[in-house]
Amino acid sequence: MSTSPGHNADIMHYHGLRHGLILGSLLLATGLAGCQVNTTAASTADTVATANAVTATTNASGAASGTPATPVTLATADYAELLITYVNDQAMVDYGALQQNRQGLDRYNASLASVPPSQFESWSEPEQIAFLINAYNSLTLASIIDQTPIKASIKDINGVWRGRKHGIASETKTLDEIEHETLRVDYNEPRIHAALVCAAMSCPPLRKEPYSGEQLEAQLDEQVKIWLASPEIGLRIDREANKVYLSSIFKWFGEDWLPDYGTDSGFAGNEKERAVLNFVSNYVSPEDKAYLEAGGYGLDYLDYDWALNQS
């Protein structure tokens, strides 16, 4: 359907106002974060969230009306820098320092919100998964530092998973919607559980670099190995007691391993547990692999420590 010159002028004027509003909001958020973080962290977060919501709404409206969407360049360099700066070698986060220097995180999260649906849909599956993992982790970081004072556990933040809405690819989603209604539903990739970090001590470690579509296969494989190598949060085999202990994440989401790792032979436990153990056996030594495949041992789950993963 064609449009009149006057209508086109209205569209251009509308988009100019939109971009001015978003830019002004983000500049205000950056200035506040730089000079008054200790007293205005919440208002800074609210400003950025408002800008993200405006961007998501207007991008979605443009797509619905047939207006061509302009591709967005993600502020991935900002995210990469903050991961190197504020995450130590033990995957603990300096939330206090990040809260005082949150501009890069806010810029990255604003860019996540600005991505038009057509751009997201044009990406390969690994690129989409990497984008969503990065979004979950960065928005979790923002949820933590939005609190003043910072909470002792993410579970102390009301509505952190199901109530707080975040701009992402021109939509608004909660953290639970990103994980349970998008990543776990739209993609058959159970290794996401080694990469999604809920800011707790028993979560898998937060990687010190962003995920990318090009490197996703290697990154996820390495994350699984690092996670399972920890007897405190991943996997512990006690041959003397003839017991195997797994992260509680495998108990909560065991069905995610059934499509690719379900088996009727070997291992121990129920259908989901055998699938999980089949998966895990690919990341351990040959001796441990043989032990797991043989079955006949008890299976239990590691206690989950929800204390903040704070350095």
matplotlib code that plots the C-alpha trace (Angstrom):
import matplotlib.pyplot as plt

x = [0.0, 1.4, 1.6, 1.1, 4.0, 2.3, 2.1, 5.8, 6.7, 4.7, 6.6, 9.9, 8.9, 7.8, 11.0, 13.0, 11.1, 11.5, 15.3, 15.6, 13.7, 15.7, 19.1, 18.1, 17.0, 20.2, 22.4, 20.6, 21.1, 24.8, 25.3, 23.4, 25.3, 28.7, 28.2, 25.5, 25.4, 25.3, 22.1, 20.4, 21.0, 17.3, 16.4, 19.2, 17.9, 14.3, 15.5, 17.3, 14.3, 12.0, 14.2, 14.4, 10.6, 10.2, 12.6, 11.0, 7.5, 8.4, 10.5, 7.6, 5.1, 7.4, 7.6, 3.8, 3.2, 5.6, 8.2, 11.7, 13.6, 17.2, 19.6, 21.1, 24.8, 25.0, 27.2, 29.0, 32.4, 30.9, 29.7, 33.0, 34.9, 32.8, 33.0, 36.8, 36.8, 34.3, 34.4, 37.4, 39.1, 36.8, 33.7, 32.8, 31.5, 32.4, 28.9, 29.8, 32.3, 29.9, 27.1, 29.4, 30.4, 27.3, 27.2, 28.6, 26.1, 23.2, 24.4, 24.6, 21.2, 19.7, 21.1, 19.5, 16.1, 16.7, 17.2, 14.2, 12.4, 13.5, 17.1, 16.8, 15.0, 17.7, 20.3, 21.4, 20.3, 23.7, 23.6, 20.1, 21.0, 24.2, 22.2, 19.6, 22.2, 24.1, 20.8, 19.8, 23.2, 23.5, 20.0, 20.6, 23.7, 21.5, 18.8, 21.4, 23.0, 19.6, 19.3, 20.6, 22.0, 22.9, 21.0, 22.7, 20.8, 19.0, 16.1, 15.7, 14.7, 10.9, 9.8, 13.3, 12.4, 8.7, 7.8, 10.6, 10.2, 13.2, 13.5, 14.8, 14.6, 11.8, 9.7, 9.5, 10.3, 11.0, 14.1, 11.9, 10.4, 13.8, 14.9, 11.8, 9.5, 12.1, 15.5, 14.2, 11.2, 12.5, 15.9, 17.0, 20.2, 20.4, 24.0, 22.4, 22.1, 25.9, 25.9, 22.9, 24.0, 21.4, 24.0, 24.1, 27.1, 25.8, 25.1, 27.6, 30.4, 29.9, 32.0, 34.5, 33.5, 30.3, 28.9, 28.9, 27.2, 30.6, 32.1, 29.0, 29.7, 33.2, 32.1, 29.2, 31.3, 34.0, 31.4, 30.0, 33.5, 34.2, 30.9, 31.1, 34.8, 33.6, 32.6, 30.8, 28.4, 28.6, 29.5, 30.9, 31.6, 32.1, 33.2, 33.7, 30.1, 29.1, 27.2, 27.0, 26.1, 24.8, 23.9, 20.3, 19.9, 19.9, 17.0, 15.0, 15.4, 16.2, 13.7, 15.8, 18.3, 15.8, 15.6, 19.3, 20.5, 17.6, 18.6, 17.1, 20.4, 23.1, 23.4, 21.2, 18.0, 14.8, 14.4, 15.5, 18.4, 19.7, 19.6, 21.5, 24.1, 24.5, 25.2, 27.5, 29.5, 30.8, 32.7, 34.5, 37.5, 37.3, 37.3, 34.5, 32.6, 32.7, 31.6, 28.6, 27.6, 27.7, 25.0, 24.4, 25.2, 23.1, 22.2, 21.7, 21.8, 24.1, 22.7, 22.1, 23.6, 21.6, 24.1, 25.2, 28.2, 30.0, 33.7]
y = [0.0, 3.4, 6.4, 10.1, 12.6, 14.1, 10.8, 10.1, 13.4, 12.5, 9.2, 11.0, 13.5, 10.7, 8.7, 11.8, 12.4, 8.8, 8.7, 12.0, 10.7, 7.5, 9.3, 11.8, 9.2, 7.2, 10.2, 11.1, 7.6, 7.7, 11.0, 9.9, 6.6, 8.4, 11.1, 9.9, 6.1, 5.6, 7.7, 7.4, 3.8, 3.0, 6.2, 5.5, 2.0, 3.3, 5.9, 3.2, 0.8, 3.5, 4.2, 0.4, 0.1, 3.1, 1.5, -1.9, -0.4, 1.8, -0.8, -3.3, -0.7, 0.1, -3.6, -4.0, -1.1, -2.3, 0.5, -0.9, -1.4, -0.2, -2.9, -2.3, -2.7, -4.3, -2.6, -5.9, -4.2, -2.6, -5.9, -7.7, -5.0, -5.1, -8.9, -8.7, -5.8, -7.0, -10.8, -12.5, -15.8, -17.6, -16.2, -14.0, -10.5, -7.2, -5.9, -2.8, -1.5, -2.4, -0.5, 2.6, 2.2, 0.8, 2.9, 0.2, -2.4, 0.1, 0.8, -2.9, -3.6, -0.6, -2.1, -5.5, -3.7, -1.9, -4.9, -5.1, -8.5, -8.8, -8.5, -11.2, -13.5, -13.0, -14.5, -18.1, -20.3, -20.1, -16.3, -16.2, -18.5, -16.4, -13.2, -14.6, -16.1, -12.8, -10.9, -13.2, -12.8, -9.0, -8.3, -10.4, -8.3, -5.2, -6.7, -7.1, -3.7, -2.0, -2.7, -0.3, -1.8, -4.9, -7.9, -10.9, -13.2, -12.7, -14.5, -11.4, -9.3, -9.2, -10.3, -10.7, -13.6, -13.3, -9.7, -7.4, -6.7, -6.1, -4.8, -7.5, -7.5, -5.0, -7.0, -7.0, -10.2, -11.4, -13.4, -16.5, -15.8, -15.6, -18.9, -21.0, -19.7, -18.9, -20.6, -23.9, -24.0, -22.7, -24.4, -27.9, -26.9, -28.2, -26.8, -23.4, -24.5, -24.3, -20.7, -19.1, -17.5, -16.5, -14.7, -17.5, -19.4, -22.7, -21.4, -22.4, -19.9, -16.6, -16.6, -13.7, -13.1, -12.7, -15.6, -15.4, -17.4, -18.1, -19.5, -20.9, -24.6, -24.4, -21.9, -24.1, -27.2, -25.5, -24.2, -27.7, -29.0, -26.2, -26.6, -30.4, -30.2, -28.6, -31.1, -28.3, -27.1, -29.6, -33.2, -35.3, -39.1, -40.8, -44.4, -45.3, -44.6, -45.7, -42.4, -39.8, -36.2, -33.8, -30.1, -29.6, -27.9, -31.4, -32.3, -29.2, -29.4, -33.0, -33.3, -31.0, -33.8, -36.4, -35.6, -36.1, -38.2, -40.4, -44.1, -47.3, -49.0, -48.4, -45.6, -45.2, -43.5, -42.7, -41.8, -38.1, -39.0, -41.6, -39.0, -36.5, -39.1, -40.1, -36.4, -36.0, -39.1, -37.2, -34.7, -36.9, -39.2, -42.6, -44.2, -42.1, -42.6, -46.4, -46.1, -43.9, -46.2, -49.3, -48.0, -49.6, -46.5, -44.1, -40.8, -37.6, -33.8, -31.2, -28.6, -25.3, -22.2, -19.1, -16.6, -13.9, -14.8, -11.7, -11.1]
z = [0.0, -0.9, 1.4, 0.8, 1.1, 4.1, 5.8, 5.0, 6.6, 9.7, 9.9, 9.6, 12.3, 14.6, 14.2, 14.9, 18.1, 19.1, 18.6, 20.4, 23.4, 23.6, 23.2, 25.8, 28.2, 27.8, 28.1, 31.3, 32.6, 31.8, 33.5, 36.6, 36.8, 36.5, 39.2, 41.7, 41.6, 45.4, 45.8, 42.4, 41.2, 41.2, 39.3, 36.8, 36.2, 35.8, 33.2, 31.2, 31.5, 30.2, 27.3, 26.6, 26.7, 24.4, 21.9, 22.1, 21.6, 18.7, 16.9, 17.2, 16.0, 13.0, 12.1, 12.4, 10.1, 7.5, 8.1, 7.4, 10.6, 10.8, 12.0, 15.4, 16.3, 19.7, 22.3, 22.7, 23.4, 26.5, 27.7, 27.0, 28.9, 32.0, 32.1, 32.0, 34.5, 37.2, 37.0, 38.6, 37.7, 40.1, 38.3, 41.2, 40.4, 42.0, 42.1, 44.2, 41.6, 38.7, 40.4, 40.5, 36.9, 35.2, 32.1, 29.8, 31.1, 30.5, 27.0, 26.2, 27.6, 25.7, 22.5, 23.3, 23.5, 20.2, 18.0, 15.5, 15.2, 11.6, 12.6, 15.2, 12.9, 10.2, 12.5, 12.6, 15.4, 17.2, 16.9, 18.4, 21.3, 22.0, 22.0, 24.4, 26.8, 26.9, 27.4, 30.4, 32.0, 31.5, 32.6, 35.7, 36.5, 36.1, 38.4, 41.1, 40.9, 40.7, 44.4, 47.0, 49.1, 47.1, 48.3, 49.9, 47.4, 44.1, 45.8, 48.0, 45.0, 44.6, 41.2, 39.8, 37.6, 36.9, 37.6, 36.3, 32.5, 30.3, 26.7, 24.4, 20.6, 20.6, 23.1, 26.8, 28.7, 32.2, 32.9, 33.3, 29.8, 28.3, 29.8, 30.1, 27.3, 24.7, 25.1, 26.4, 24.1, 20.7, 20.8, 21.5, 23.3, 26.9, 27.3, 27.9, 31.5, 31.8, 30.5, 32.1, 35.4, 38.1, 40.3, 42.9, 44.3, 43.0, 39.5, 36.7, 36.5, 34.6, 31.5, 31.2, 27.6, 25.6, 23.8, 20.0, 17.2, 15.6, 18.8, 20.5, 20.1, 21.6, 24.3, 25.5, 25.5, 27.6, 30.0, 30.6, 31.3, 33.8, 35.5, 35.8, 37.0, 40.2, 42.9, 44.8, 42.1, 39.1, 39.6, 42.4, 42.1, 45.4, 44.6, 48.3, 49.0, 45.5, 45.0, 42.3, 43.1, 40.4, 40.3, 41.3, 37.9, 36.4, 38.7, 37.9, 34.1, 33.4, 30.6, 28.4, 27.9, 26.8, 23.1, 22.4, 25.3, 26.4, 26.7, 28.0, 28.7, 31.3, 33.9, 36.9, 37.9, 36.1, 32.4, 32.9, 35.1, 32.7, 29.9, 32.1, 33.1, 29.4, 28.6, 31.6, 30.6, 27.6, 29.7, 32.2, 32.1, 30.5, 34.0, 35.2, 32.0, 32.4, 36.0, 35.1, 32.2, 34.4, 36.8, 40.1, 42.2, 44.2, 42.7, 44.6, 44.1, 45.5, 47.9, 46.0, 47.6, 46.6, 48.2, 45.8, 43.6, 44.9, 45.1]

ax = plt.figure().add_subplot(projection="3d")
ax.plot(x, y, z, "-o")
ax.set_aspect("equal")
plt.show()
